[in-house]
Amino acid sequence: MRKTIMISAGAVFLAAICLFVLPVTNANSNNKPGAKNVTFTKDVAPIFFKQCAECHREGEVAPFSVMSYKDVRPWAKSIREKVVSKEMPPWHADPKHGEWLNDRRLTQAEIDTIAAWVDGGAKEGDPKALPPAPKFIDGWAIGKPDETFSIPEQSVPADGVIKYLYFDVPTNFKEDRWITAAEIRSTGRAAVHHVIVFISDPNGAARGDGNLLAGFAPGEQPTRFRPGMAKKVPAGAKLRFQMHYTPNGTATKDVTTIGLIYAKEQPKHQVLTRPVLNTGFVIPAGAPNHEVKSFYTFREDTSIVSFMPHMHLRGKDFEIKAHYPDGSSKILLNVPKYDFSWQTYYVPKEAVVIPKGTKIECTAHFDNSTANKFNPDPTKEVRWGDQTWEEMMIGWLSYYNEGSAKPAERPAASTSSSGGQK
């Protein structure tokens, strides 16, 4: 119920996920001062390897690889355009609120270097100056998993609407396992709308507070926890895959797999994940700025380690604010231009301390008007629903309660309310 991925599979998905969009055959050369001295091998490749290669490599969804000069050169002018405009790499958090460990933005110096490279003729340079390319083990960004778990092969038709599918995959764990990293990969990715993997505790519910393990959506990076933090998969647990497929005009088959890396020892903190959501809203037809709020109050001293806002095609902006017991408040995350095509976890550089009794307030605005070019139908009111043409309003929080990695008390249910158009 958390994430959606594509307006439609195929072309729109690629347009959303890709770093740059329009290929060219010739880069502009205007001989700006210093531009002639900038080369791919010495100056630009290190930037691409660090910031872009995770998506822009063979077998990934981006339209070209940055792993070689031959692959990059035809896209030079488009690269310059998207980098200088700061459309890419995509990052939507307001820099006035928070500093982020996984911030994708390039520095101004990196932007200037790429622009100078293109302006100077996008030269290759000395091949011997090319730094070692980043290594990805069998396509896994997290490195070789300690263990993988897969759903049975699925046949996805060429058209139609497919409801969510659920698959319970046994782990056969004889003892509790602690997960420090997780990544989801699908063989039929073009038809995969989203994937969420829950931990089905044999002593509790299959879905609920703290039971979300990992997900896949455009822009969502693999799950990695800081040293001393991990998610717990109890002995005997199953992994419940929530699969949402979107037919894209071509019948395909898919096997989705999650790879896990285990902690070498029990961590200090057990990471839990919960939604702060509102399912009762109604967005009026044609409303350009409809406001919806949701709330949750923490019952223990807590530290938040990631935030993720989630809406669908009408999502406009999203803010997460903390109201502290002493009466003060602080914006923890502000996404002023929400982009449905990039489902991003925002990981603060330092865990955000949340005292017991702090109320989290999520505020979202939706554009259901004709001005929203992605709006499926501005003539209809919109409610909560799983499908892309419906809507969701969720602020996902990952956190740990202060103390050791003991099983945490299940938090009380969140409360929510819906406001009107502003």
C-alpha positions as CSV (number, residue, x, y, z in Angstrom):
1,M,0.0,0.0,0.0
2,R,3.0,2.3,0.1
3,K,4.6,3.0,-3.2
4,T,3.8,3.3,-6.8
5,I,6.3,3.7,-9.6
6,M,5.2,4.5,-13.1
7,I,2.6,6.6,-14.8
8,S,2.8,3.8,-17.4
9,A,5.4,1.2,-17.9
10,G,8.0,1.4,-20.6
11,A,8.7,4.8,-22.1
12,V,7.4,7.0,-19.3
13,F,9.3,4.9,-16.7
14,L,12.5,5.3,-18.6
15,A,11.9,9.0,-19.0
16,A,11.5,9.3,-15.3
17,I,14.3,7.1,-14.0
18,C,17.0,8.2,-16.5
19,L,19.6,10.7,-15.6
20,F,19.5,12.5,-19.0
21,V,16.9,12.2,-21.7
22,L,17.9,13.5,-25.2
23,P,20.8,11.9,-27.1
24,V,23.0,14.1,-29.3
25,T,25.8,13.3,-31.8
26,N,27.9,16.5,-31.4
27,A,28.7,18.4,-28.2
28,N,29.0,22.2,-28.3
29,S,32.5,23.6,-28.4
30,N,32.8,27.3,-27.7
31,N,36.4,27.4,-26.5
32,K,35.6,29.0,-23.1
33,P,38.7,29.7,-21.0
34,G,40.0,26.4,-19.6
35,A,37.4,24.3,-21.3
36,K,40.0,22.7,-23.7
37,N,41.9,21.3,-20.7
38,V,39.0,19.3,-19.3
39,T,38.8,15.7,-20.4
40,F,36.6,12.7,-19.7
41,T,39.3,10.4,-18.4
42,K,40.9,12.8,-16.0
43,D,38.1,15.1,-14.8
44,V,34.6,13.9,-15.7
45,A,34.8,10.1,-15.3
46,P,35.5,10.3,-11.5
47,I,32.3,12.4,-11.1
48,F,30.2,10.0,-13.2
49,F,31.6,6.9,-11.5
50,K,30.8,8.3,-8.0
51,Q,27.4,9.9,-8.7
52,C,25.8,8.2,-11.7
53,A,27.1,4.7,-12.3
54,E,24.7,2.9,-9.9
55,C,21.9,3.6,-12.4
56,H,23.9,4.4,-15.5
57,R,25.5,1.0,-16.3
58,E,24.8,-2.0,-18.4
59,G,21.6,-3.9,-17.3
60,E,20.1,-0.9,-15.5
61,V,17.1,1.2,-16.5
62,A,19.0,4.3,-17.5
63,P,19.3,4.7,-21.3
64,F,23.1,4.8,-21.4
65,S,26.1,3.8,-19.4
66,V,28.7,6.2,-18.0
67,M,31.3,3.5,-17.6
68,S,33.2,4.4,-20.8
69,Y,33.8,7.5,-23.0
70,K,32.3,5.7,-26.0
71,D,29.0,5.3,-24.2
72,V,28.9,8.8,-22.8
73,R,30.0,10.9,-25.8
74,P,26.8,10.9,-27.8
75,W,24.9,12.2,-24.8
76,A,27.3,15.1,-24.0
77,K,25.0,18.1,-24.8
78,S,22.1,16.6,-23.0
79,I,24.2,15.8,-20.0
80,R,25.3,19.4,-19.8
81,E,21.8,20.7,-20.1
82,K,20.4,18.5,-17.3
83,V,23.4,19.0,-15.0
84,V,23.5,22.8,-15.3
85,S,19.8,23.1,-14.7
86,K,20.2,20.8,-11.7
87,E,17.4,18.5,-12.9
88,M,19.9,15.7,-12.6
89,P,20.9,13.9,-10.5
90,P,17.4,14.2,-9.0
91,W,17.1,15.5,-5.5
92,H,14.0,17.2,-4.2
93,A,14.6,18.1,-0.5
94,D,14.7,21.8,0.4
95,P,18.3,22.5,1.4
96,K,17.1,24.9,4.1
97,H,15.9,22.0,6.2
98,G,18.3,19.2,7.0
99,E,21.5,17.7,5.7
100,W,21.4,14.3,4.0
101,L,23.7,11.4,3.9
102,N,22.5,10.2,0.6
103,D,22.3,13.7,-1.1
104,R,22.6,13.1,-4.8
105,R,23.3,16.7,-5.8
106,L,26.6,17.6,-7.5
107,T,28.7,20.4,-6.1
108,Q,29.0,23.6,-8.1
109,A,32.6,22.7,-8.9
110,E,31.4,19.3,-10.4
111,I,28.7,21.0,-12.4
112,D,31.2,23.5,-13.7
113,T,33.6,20.7,-14.7
114,I,31.0,18.9,-16.7
115,A,29.9,22.1,-18.5
116,A,33.5,23.0,-19.3
117,W,34.1,19.5,-20.6
118,V,31.2,19.7,-23.1
119,D,32.0,23.4,-24.0
120,G,35.5,22.3,-24.8
121,G,34.5,19.6,-27.2
122,A,33.8,16.7,-24.8
123,K,37.3,15.3,-25.3
124,E,38.3,11.9,-24.1
125,G,41.8,12.6,-22.9
126,D,44.6,10.2,-22.1
127,P,43.0,6.7,-21.6
128,K,45.7,6.0,-19.0
129,A,44.3,8.7,-16.8
130,L,40.9,6.9,-16.5
131,P,40.4,5.9,-12.8
132,P,39.2,2.3,-12.0
133,A,35.5,1.9,-12.7
134,P,33.3,1.0,-9.7
135,K,32.6,-2.7,-9.4
136,F,29.1,-4.1,-9.1
137,I,28.9,-7.8,-8.2
138,D,26.4,-9.5,-10.6
139,G,24.5,-6.3,-10.7
140,W,24.1,-5.9,-6.9
141,A,24.7,-2.4,-5.7
142,I,25.1,-3.7,-2.1
143,G,27.7,-6.2,-3.1
144,K,27.3,-10.0,-3.1
145,P,24.3,-10.8,-0.8
146,D,24.8,-13.4,1.9
147,E,21.5,-14.9,0.8
148,T,18.7,-14.3,-1.7
149,F,15.0,-15.1,-1.7
150,S,12.8,-15.1,-4.8
151,I,9.1,-15.3,-5.8
152,P,8.0,-17.9,-8.4
153,E,8.2,-16.8,-12.0
154,Q,5.2,-14.6,-12.9
155,S,3.6,-14.1,-16.4
156,V,2.6,-10.5,-16.9
157,P,0.1,-9.9,-19.7
158,A,0.5,-7.2,-22.4
159,D,-2.4,-5.2,-21.1
160,G,-5.1,-4.9,-18.4
161,V,-5.0,-3.9,-14.8
162,I,-3.3,-6.2,-12.3
163,K,-4.2,-6.1,-8.6
164,Y,-1.6,-6.4,-6.0
165,L,-0.1,-9.9,-5.7
166,Y,1.3,-11.3,-2.4
167,F,3.8,-14.1,-2.1
168,D,5.1,-15.6,1.2
169,V,8.6,-16.9,0.8
170,P,10.0,-18.9,3.8
171,T,13.4,-18.0,5.2
172,N,13.8,-21.2,7.1
173,F,15.9,-19.2,9.7
174,K,16.6,-21.3,12.8
175,E,17.6,-18.2,14.7
176,D,17.0,-14.5,14.5
177,R,19.0,-12.7,11.7
178,W,19.9,-9.0,11.6
179,I,19.9,-7.3,8.2
180,T,22.3,-4.5,7.5
181,A,21.5,-4.1,3.7
182,A,18.8,-5.3,1.3
183,E,18.3,-4.8,-2.4
184,I,15.4,-5.9,-4.7
185,R,16.0,-6.9,-8.3
186,S,13.5,-8.0,-11.0
187,T,14.0,-9.8,-14.3
188,G,10.9,-8.2,-15.8
189,R,11.6,-4.7,-14.5
190,A,9.8,-2.8,-17.3
191,A,6.5,-4.3,-16.0
192,V,7.2,-4.0,-12.3
193,H,5.2,-1.1,-10.8
194,H,6.6,-1.5,-7.3
195,V,7.8,-4.1,-4.9
196,I,7.6,-4.0,-1.1
197,V,9.0,-6.9,1.1
198,F,7.5,-7.2,4.6
199,I,8.7,-9.4,7.4
200,S,6.0,-11.9,8.4
201,D,6.8,-12.6,12.0
202,P,5.6,-16.1,13.1
203,N,4.6,-14.5,16.4
204,G,2.8,-11.5,14.9
205,A,1.0,-10.0,11.9
206,A,2.4,-10.2,8.4
207,R,2.2,-6.5,8.0
208,G,2.4,-3.7,10.6
209,D,4.6,-1.4,12.5
210,G,8.3,-2.3,12.1
211,N,7.6,-5.1,9.6
212,L,8.7,-3.4,6.4
213,L,12.1,-4.7,5.2
214,A,12.8,-3.1,1.9
215,G,11.1,-1.7,-1.3
216,F,11.8,-1.0,-4.9
217,A,10.7,2.1,-6.9
218,P,12.3,4.6,-9.2
219,G,14.9,6.6,-7.4
220,E,14.8,4.5,-4.4
221,Q,18.3,3.4,-3.4
222,P,19.0,0.0,-1.9
223,T,18.5,-0.3,1.9
224,R,21.7,0.2,3.8
225,F,21.9,0.8,7.6
226,R,24.6,2.7,9.5
227,P,27.0,0.7,11.6
228,G,25.3,-0.5,14.8
229,M,21.8,-0.5,13.2
230,A,19.9,-3.3,11.5
231,K,16.4,-4.8,10.9
232,K,15.5,-8.0,12.6
233,V,14.1,-11.0,10.8
234,P,13.0,-13.5,13.5
235,A,13.6,-17.2,13.4
236,G,10.9,-18.9,11.4
237,A,9.8,-15.7,9.6
238,K,8.6,-15.5,6.1
239,L,9.2,-12.7,3.6
240,R,6.0,-11.3,2.2
241,F,6.5,-9.8,-1.3
242,Q,3.9,-7.2,-2.3
243,M,4.0,-7.1,-6.1
244,H,2.4,-4.5,-8.3
245,Y,2.8,-5.1,-12.0
246,T,1.8,-2.6,-14.8
247,P,1.4,-4.2,-18.2
248,N,3.3,-2.2,-20.8
249,G,2.1,-3.5,-24.2
250,T,4.4,-6.5,-24.2
251,A,3.8,-9.8,-22.4
252,T,6.7,-10.6,-20.2
253,K,7.8,-12.9,-17.3
254,D,9.3,-11.8,-14.0
255,V,11.2,-13.3,-11.1
256,T,11.7,-10.8,-8.3
257,T,14.5,-11.4,-5.8
258,I,15.6,-9.8,-2.6
259,G,19.3,-10.0,-1.6
260,L,20.2,-9.7,2.1
261,I,23.5,-8.9,3.9
262,Y,23.6,-10.1,7.5
263,A,25.2,-8.4,10.5
264,K,28.3,-10.1,11.9
265,E,27.0,-9.5,15.4
266,Q,23.8,-8.2,17.1
267,P,23.5,-4.5,16.5
268,K,23.0,-1.8,19.1
269,H,19.8,-0.5,17.6
270,Q,16.8,-2.3,15.9
271,V,15.4,-0.2,13.0
272,L,11.6,-0.1,12.7
273,T,9.6,1.5,9.9
274,R,6.1,2.9,10.2
275,P,3.7,4.9,8.1
276,V,2.2,8.2,9.2
277,L,-0.8,8.1,6.8
278,N,-4.2,9.4,6.0
279,T,-6.6,7.1,4.2
280,G,-9.8,9.2,4.6
281,F,-9.2,12.2,2.4
282,V,-11.3,13.3,-0.6
283,I,-9.7,15.5,-3.2
284,P,-12.4,17.6,-5.0
285,A,-12.5,17.6,-8.8
286,G,-10.4,20.4,-10.2
287,A,-8.8,21.4,-6.8
288,P,-5.4,22.9,-7.5
289,N,-3.9,22.8,-4.0
290,H,-5.9,20.5,-1.7
291,E,-4.3,20.0,1.7
292,V,-4.2,16.7,3.6
293,K,-2.5,16.1,7.0
294,S,-1.6,13.1,9.1
295,F,-0.2,12.8,12.6
296,Y,1.7,10.4,14.9
297,T,2.9,10.8,18.5
298,F,5.9,8.9,19.7
299,R,5.5,7.1,23.0
300,E,9.2,6.5,23.6
301,D,12.4,8.5,23.1
302,T,13.3,7.8,19.5
303,S,15.8,8.6,16.8
304,I,14.6,8.9,13.2
305,V,17.1,7.6,10.6
306,S,15.1,8.2,7.3
307,F,12.0,9.8,5.9
308,M,10.1,9.1,2.7
309,P,7.0,11.0,1.5
310,H,4.7,9.1,-0.8
311,M,1.9,10.3,-3.0
312,H,0.8,9.5,-6.6
313,L,0.3,11.6,-9.8
314,R,-1.5,14.5,-8.1
315,G,1.2,14.9,-5.4
316,K,2.5,18.5,-5.3
317,D,4.5,19.0,-2.1
318,F,5.2,17.2,1.2
319,E,6.4,18.5,4.6
320,I,7.3,16.5,7.8
321,K,7.4,18.6,11.0
322,A,8.1,17.7,14.6
323,H,6.1,19.4,17.5
324,Y,8.2,18.8,20.6
325,P,6.8,18.5,24.2
326,D,8.3,21.8,25.2
327,G,6.1,23.6,22.7
328,S,8.7,24.2,20.0
329,S,8.6,22.8,16.5
330,K,10.9,22.1,13.6
331,I,10.6,21.2,9.9
332,L,12.5,17.9,9.5
333,L,11.9,17.5,5.8
334,N,10.4,19.7,3.1
335,V,9.9,18.5,-0.5
336,P,8.5,21.6,-2.3
337,K,8.2,19.9,-5.7
338,Y,7.2,16.3,-5.2
339,D,8.1,14.0,-8.1
340,F,6.1,10.9,-8.4
341,S,8.7,9.3,-10.6
342,W,11.4,9.4,-7.9
343,Q,10.6,7.6,-4.6
344,T,13.4,8.8,-2.4
345,Y,14.4,7.9,1.1
346,Y,16.0,11.0,2.7
347,V,18.6,9.8,5.2
348,P,19.8,12.5,7.6
349,K,23.6,12.8,8.2
350,E,22.8,12.4,11.9
351,A,19.8,10.5,13.4
352,V,17.1,13.0,14.4
353,V,16.5,12.8,18.1
354,I,12.7,12.7,18.9
355,P,11.8,12.9,22.6
356,K,8.9,11.0,24.0
357,G,5.7,12.8,23.4
358,T,6.8,14.5,20.2
359,K,4.0,14.7,17.6
360,I,5.0,14.2,13.9
361,E,2.8,16.2,11.5
362,C,2.8,15.4,7.8
363,T,1.3,18.0,5.4
364,A,0.7,17.3,1.7
365,H,-0.9,19.2,-1.1
366,F,-2.4,17.7,-4.2
367,D,-3.1,19.2,-7.6
368,N,-6.2,17.7,-9.1
369,S,-6.6,20.5,-11.7
370,T,-6.1,20.7,-15.4
371,A,-2.8,22.5,-14.8
372,N,-1.3,19.2,-13.7
373,K,-0.2,17.5,-16.9
374,F,0.1,14.2,-15.1
375,N,-3.5,14.2,-13.8
376,P,-5.4,11.2,-15.1
377,D,-8.8,13.0,-14.8
378,P,-9.3,16.4,-13.2
379,T,-13.1,16.1,-13.5
380,K,-13.3,13.4,-10.8
381,E,-12.8,13.6,-7.1
382,V,-10.0,11.4,-5.8
383,R,-9.8,9.1,-2.8
384,W,-7.2,6.7,-1.3
385,G,-6.4,3.7,-3.5
386,D,-3.7,1.3,-4.6
387,Q,-3.7,2.1,-8.3
388,T,-1.7,5.0,-9.9
389,W,-4.8,6.9,-10.9
390,E,-6.0,6.9,-7.2
391,E,-4.0,8.6,-4.5
392,M,-2.0,8.0,-1.3
393,M,-0.7,10.2,1.5
394,I,2.0,8.6,3.6
395,G,5.1,9.9,5.5
396,W,7.3,6.8,6.0
397,L,9.6,7.0,9.0
398,S,12.4,4.6,9.9
399,Y,13.7,4.9,13.4
400,Y,15.0,3.2,16.5
401,N,13.9,3.4,20.1
402,E,16.6,4.4,22.5
403,G,18.3,1.5,24.2
404,S,19.4,-1.9,22.9
405,A,18.1,-3.9,19.9
406,K,15.4,-5.6,22.0
407,P,12.0,-6.1,20.4
408,A,10.3,-2.7,20.5
409,E,6.9,-2.0,21.9
410,R,4.4,-1.9,19.1
411,P,3.5,1.8,18.7
412,A,-0.1,3.0,18.9
413,A,-2.0,3.5,15.7
414,S,-1.5,6.8,13.9
415,T,-4.2,9.4,13.7
416,S,-5.0,11.4,10.7
417,S,-7.2,14.2,9.4
418,S,-8.0,15.8,6.1
419,G,-8.1,19.5,5.5
420,G,-9.6,21.5,2.6
421,Q,-8.3,23.4,-0.4
422,K,-6.0,26.3,0.3
